[in-house]
Amino acid sequence: MLIDKENQVKHILKNYDRVVIGFSGGIDSTVVLDEAVKVLGQENVLAVVANSDLFSDDEFKKAMELAEDLGVQSKGIKLDYLSDPEIKQNTPQSWYRMKKMLYQALKEQAVLFNADAVLDGMIMDDDTDFRPGLRARDEMGAVSVLQNANIYKSEVRELAHKLGLSNWNKVASCSVSSRFPYYTELNPEDLKRVLAAEKFLRSLGFLTVRVRVHETAARIEVPQDQLNKIVDLSKEITTKLQKLGYQYVAMDLTGFCSGHMNQELTDEEKNKALVG
């Protein structure tokens, strides 16, 4: 039962005195933050929000605002992911390198905060997908409270709703590097163009959306039940995205698929990223 898993989360948190939480503003890390404050007290919890070229400024601002709304201590940091050659070249190793950089920054904040643990929002579903970041987490000794309590995404949403968290039904976000084929060099201009395109599409009501980039073409992914709406708004969407710099604008008939670009990786490439 979910109540048993929630009690397990609280039991795990009682092992610590002060914690730093990698806070994205997503449902998972929000549940961890809320439970940590209740168990350890506001003065013993610090939410660290990372900003970078690979995530939108809007997501960063919303996460900082949410932490403030929850009444917890928070700190924003800036990560220069593109300074790492593996990340800039968008190799399969980039996911590991991004997470390693993040956990290193969180560990530094933990020292400053005199915390005895770094927590994240990983859940059980992350074990069933291509997640090289799990290796970085284990190497840096971070603790995935929800995963340790055997909690899945549907349960996180249910728990967040029960706790009265405002973002209980928030759509998951991901590094914008996932919009480009592997081994595509990333640059700030291309990243900003994708973020602007997706922001425009969200303003039209497509809350779950990805704009995958193939050189001069933008391939739009939305859930299957919204494909007709894309067609209805095709002229407006095409005009906007071409103004942003895309020569061709296409719709993916298979619909939204999280981690779609991972399908092009071989098993050997995946294994190398997962185990090093």
N, C-alpha and C positions, 0 to 999 in steps of 0.2 A: 504494500500500500504506500501511497505517496507520503502520508504522514510519517511512516517509518523511515523513509528515505530522508525526509526533512530533518527528523530527529538525528539521523546519522550525520548529516551535514553539521548540525550544531555540536554533536559529540566530537567531530573532527576539529572544529574551530576551537573548542575548549583546550586543545593541546598547545595553543599559542597565546602569547601575551600581547604582542603588537604585530600587525601585518600590513604589508603593502599589497594592493590589488591592482593588477593590470586591467584598467577599466576602459572599455570601448564605447559604453553607452548601449550595448546590445543587451538582450534579455538575460543571457547566461551570466555575464559578469555583474549585471545589476542585481540578480538574485544573490550571488556570492557577497556582494557589497552589503546589501540589506541585511542578510543573515549575520555577517561578521559584525556589523554595528550593533545588532541586538545582543549578540553573545559577548563581544569584547568591549563595547562602549565606543562612542564617537572618537574619544581622545586616543584610542589605540588602533585606529584604522585610517590608512591613507590611500585614496584612490589616485592612481597615476594614469593620466590620459596622454597618449602619444599622438603627435601630429607629424605628418610627412607628406611628400609629394605623391605617395601612393594611396592616400585616402583623402577624401574631400574635407575642406575646411568646415563645411556645414556639419559633418559628422563630429568633428572635433569640438565645435562650439556647442552642439547639442549635448554631447557627453559631459562637458564642463558644466553646462546649465543643469543637467539632470543631477549631477553630483551635488551641486549647490541646493537644488530642490529637496534632495534627500537629507540635507543638513550634515554632510560629511566633509572631512578635510580632503582637499583635492590639489593636485599639482599637474600642470601641463608641461610636457617636454617635447622637444623637436628631435626627430631622428632623420639623419641623412642617409637613407637607404641606398640612394643611387651612387654613393661614394664607394660601395662595394661592387667590384667588377662582375661577380656572379649575379647580383641582383640587377645591375644595369643591363647585362646581356640577357636577362630573363631566362636563365638556365633552369633545369629542374631542381638544381641545388639552391635556387634563390629563396624558396620557401623556408628551407632550413636556416639560411643566412639571415633572413629577415627576423625570424623568431629568435635566433641567437642574439642578434643585436638588441631586440626588444627586451629579452630576459636579462641581458647584461645591464641595460639601463635601469631595469626594475631592481636588480640586485644593488646597484649603486644608490638608488633612492632608499632601499631598505636599510643600508648602512647609515645613511643620514638620518633616517627616522628611528633608528635603533630598533628595527623590527626583527623578529626571529623567523619570519617566513614571507615568501612571495607567493601569492595566490593568483590563479587565472580562472577563466570561465570555461575551460574545456569540458565537454560532455561525452557521454558514451558513444554518440553518433560519430564523433571524430575518430574513433577507432576503426570505423568501417569505410573510411574514405582515404584518399591519398593525402596524408598529413605529415610531411617531413618535420613540421614544427614540433611534433611530439618528441623527436630525438633531441631537439634543442632544449625543450622543457626538462627532460630527464637529465641531460648533461648539466644544466644550471640548477637543478634541485628545486624547481618550482613545484607547487602543489595544486593539483586540479581537484578541488573539493567536490564538485558535482560529479565528476567521473568516479572518484573514490566512493561516492555514495550510490553509484550505479544508476545515475539519472539520465534519461533521454530527453530529446528536444520537446516532444509533446508534453512531457512531465514538467519541464522547465516552464513552459507557457502556462500550464495549469497552476503551478506553484506561484508564478509571478502574478497571475490573476488573483489568486487567493490572498496574496500578500498586499494587493492593492497597488501594485507598481504600474505607473502610467504607460510604460512601454511593453506591456505583456504580449502585445500582438505585433511588435515591430518586425519589419522585414529585415532579414540578415544582410549585412554588407560584407564586402571582401576587398582585398587589395586590388587596385585598378590594373595591376600588372596582369591579372587573370584575363583581361580583355584582349591580350595580344598573344599571338602564337609564340611558343617557346623559341628561344634563340633570336628574338627580335629585340634590337637595342632600344631601350626605353629612354625617352627624353621628356623634360617637363612640358614642352609644348603639346606633344601628342597626348600626354596624360591629362592635361587640362582640357583638351578638346573632348576626350571621352567623358570626363566628369560633367562638362557643360552639356553634352548630348543627353546623358542620362538624367541630368537635372531637368532638362526641358521635357523629356518623356514622362518623368514623374509628375510634372506640373499638369500633364494631360490626363493623369489618373492611372498611369502604369507604375504602380508602386514596386512591383517585382519586375525588374528590367535589367538587361545587360546589353551593352553595345560592344560587340566583338569586332576588332579591327583587322582587316586583311589588306595591308598596303593602303590603297586609296578607297577601299570599300568599307562601309559600316554595316554589319549584320546584326539586326535587332532581334533579341530573344525576349519574349514575354510568355506568360502561361498560355496554354492551348486555348483556354476559353476567352482569351482577349485578342486572338489573331484577327478576328473580323473587325474589331475596333481599330487595329493598326491599319487595315485596308481602308476603312472609312476615313481615317485621318492621314492617309498616305501623302497627299499633296502637301499638306502643312508640314508634316514631318520631313519629307524630302527637301522641301525648301529650306527649312531651318538647318538640317544637318549638312546640306551642301554649302550653306553660308559659313558653317563652322570649318569647312575645308575638306569634307568627304566628297569624292567624285561620284561614287555609287552608293545607293542606300538600298539595302535588301532586308527581307524578313525571313527568319529561320522558321520553316514550316513545322519543324519538330518541337518548337516551343522552348521555353526556358529550361535550362539544364545547368545546375550548379556544377562547377568544375569541368565545364564542357571541353576546354582546351586540354585537359589532362588525357583525353581519349587518344591524342596523337602520340603519347609517350609509349615507349616499349616497356616491357616488364623489366628489362635490364636497367633502363634509366630510372624507373620508379624505385627499384630495389636499392640502387646506388644512393638515391636521395634519402631513402628511409633509413638505411643502416650505415651510410658513410663509406 
